């Protein structure tokens, strides 16, 4: 039987952040192992993404500190509605309000006496921002259990780049560069294969800018043709001020972010519909 677990909140010092990250690796690792037989019973294949991917591959232990507040799992789009319905009726899950973009559904999972935030995805984001072929992603993934699939380091880096773009308005945390450097140094990492995957997303410009910054900050060599022009890396340093965040966020979304997304016009239309 699972026990009540305390996830430390603490201050923002490095030691505190590092301790929280170590505790989360243990707790979230146990939760992921508990979720696996549930998905197996329903015959729904899933893929841990973002922090959950790091935990399931053991890469998490190689990062000193990282923020992680929920577990993200990806399922095939054809399985998404089935999985949402089954999780919604499960006694250990509480369904939260739907995401306005409709590509994910949040739940609270009761782990002992501690609620764990859990997000189920049918896509990584809107196709106007970037494209990632989920069927192809599952096809390339490695089978770890009957239903768990683990993506390659190349795919994990593409996902990291896409996720960073989604949250670019908040600025880029140092942990992003740590994670990118770790994936680039992964044994067997193919830069040629990664470059092909990145181009297909439509956000190659942003990916090159982010990895150019990673190369400078973490001393990771990149092939010379991959280096991004200076103006793109300069844009990454711009973030919204805390005061007046609503206005500045809208301005950022409508200018800086649109310089990097796959379809600026489509993304702008999406924001306008959401803000109406």
N, C-alpha and C positions, 0 to 999 in steps of 0.2 A: 504494500500500500504506500502511495506517495505521502510525504510529510509536508507540513507547512514550511515554506522556504522564504527567507527574507532576502530581498534583493537590495543591497545597500544603495542609499541615495547620496548621503555625504556631501562634501564640498567638491569643488572642481579642480583640486590639486591633482598633480600627475599620479601620486601614489593612490589617491582615492579612485581616480579614473581607471587605473590599472587593476585595482582590486575589484571594482565593479565588473570590469570586462572578464576577469577570471571567473567570478561567480556566475556571470551570465553564460559563459561557455559551458559550465557544468549543468546549470538548470535548463538552459535551452537544449543542450544535448540530450538530457533525459526526456524532455518534452518531445523532441523530434523522434526519439526512439519509441515513445508512447503513441505518437501519431501514426507511425508506420503500420502497425497491425490494423488500425482503424481503416486506413486507405486500402490495405490489402483485402480486408473483408469485403469492401465495396468494389474491388478490382479496378481502382482508379490510380493510374500512374501519376506521380508527382515529382517535382524537381525543386530542391531547396535552392533559393536564390539569395544573393546579397550576403548578409551576415550568417544566415543559416547554411549557405554553401561553404563558408569558411569553417564553420564548426564541423560539418559533416566530412570535410576533406582533411581536417587536422591542421589546416593553414591558420586557423584562429590563434593557435598557441604561439605562432611566430610573429604576432603583432602585439606590441606592448599594451596598447589601449585603443579601444574603439567604442563609439556609442552604438548601442543596439537596444531598441525598446520594443521590438516585436519580432515575430517569426514570419517570414515570407515564403510561401510555397506557390509554385506555378503548376497548373494543370493544363492539359490540352483544352482548347476552346470548346470542343465537342463534349467534354466532361464537366465543364464549369457549372452549368445549371444543376446537373445531377448532384455534384459535390456540394453546392450551396444548399440544396434542399435537404440532403442527408445530414450535413453538419447542423443545419437549423433545427432538425428534429432530435439531435443527439443530446442527452442530458448533461453532458459536460461542456457544451458549447452554447454561448449566448450570441445571437446575431445582432450586430450593430447596424446603424443606418447605412444605406448603400452609398457608395462613392458616387459623386455627381458625374464623373467621367465614365462610370460603368464598366471599367476593366478589372475591378477588384472588389472583394467583399471582405469586410472586417468582422472578426469574431472575438469574443473573450473565451479562453479555454481555462477551465478550473483545474489548476494543478495543486492538489492539496487545498490549502486555504488561500492560495495566491492566484489571482487572475492573470493569465498571460495573454497579451495581445497577439493575435494571429491574423494574418492577411492571406487570403486566397486570391491568386491572380489567374486570369485567362490571357492576359497580355502584360507586357512590361510598361506600356504607356500608350498614348494615342498615336496612331500612325502619322498624324500631322507633325508630331515631334520627331519620331524616328520609327523605323520599321525593323522588326525582328521576327523572322518566320518561326513561329513556335513549333510547328510540325517538324521543320528541319532541325530545330534545336534539340528536340527530343530524339530525333533520328541519329544525331551525332553523339548523344550522351552515353555515358557508361552505366550499365546496370549494376546496382549495388545490392538491392534486395528485390523481392518479387515486383515491387511497385516503385521503389526509389530509383531515380535516375540522377547522375551527377554529371554536370557539364564540364567541358574541358577548360583549361586555364585560358585559352584564347576566347572562348565564349564568355567566361566569367569576367574577363577584362572588358569585353564589349558591353556586358550588362552594367558593370561599374561605371563606364563612361556614360551610358544612357541615364542611369540613376543620378549621376552627378549633374547632368544637364537639367534634369527635372528640378533639382534643388539648387540650381545655380544662383537664384535670387537670394539665397541665404548665405552665399559665399562658399568657398571650398575649404573643408576642414583638412588639417594635416593628415588625418588618418586615411584620406583618399589617396594621397601620394604614397603612403606606406603600403596600402593594399595594392595599388597599381604596380609599384616596384616589386612587391612580392610575387605577383602574377607574372611579370615580365621575366623574373629570374627563375621561374618554375622550370625544373628539368624537362627538356623536350619541347619547350614553348617554341612554336613556329611563328615567326614574325610575318612570313609570307601568307600563311593561312589566316592569321589575325587580320592582316591588312585587307584581305579579300572580304572577310566577315564585316569589318568596320565599314568598308565602302558600301556594302549592301544596305546598311542602316540609313544612309543619307545624311549622317552627321560626322563625316570624315574630318571636316574642318575643325569641329570641336574636339574630336578625339586626338587629332594631331597637336592641337594647342595644349590640351591637358597633359599629354605624355611628354611634350617638350618641357613643360613645367616640372613634371616628375623627373625627367632626366637631369634637370638643373638642380633640383632640390635633393634628390636621392642618389645622384651619381650613377644613373643607369644609362648605358650607351644605347642610342637609337641609330638605325640606318640613316645616313645623311639625307636621302630624299624625303624622309618622313618628318623632318623638322618643320615646324609651323612658322609662318611669317610673324614678325614681331607684333603687328597690330592685333592679331588674334589672341596672343598670350597676354597683351596689355588689357584686353577686355575682361579677362578672367579675374583681374584684381579689383574690378568694380563690384561693389555690393551695396545693398540698400541701407540707408541709415535707420537706426532703431526708432527715432522720432519721425512721425509722419510716414510710418511704414506703409500704410494703405496706398497713399498717393505714389510714393516712390516705388513700391512693388509693381503697381500698374504701369508706371513709366518704364521700369526695367523690363517687365514682361513684353511691353510693346516696342522695345528698341533693342537692347543688348541681347536678350534671349533670342529674338527673331533673327539675329545675325547668324545663329548657329543651328536652328532647327531645320528639319528636312523640308517642311512646307510652311514658310512664314505666313502666307496668306491664309492657309487652312488653319494654322494655329491661332491667328488673330480672330478669325471667324468663330472658332471654338470659344475663345475667351469672351467675345462679345455676347454669344448666346448664353454663356454661363453667368455673366454679370447682369444680364437683363432681368 
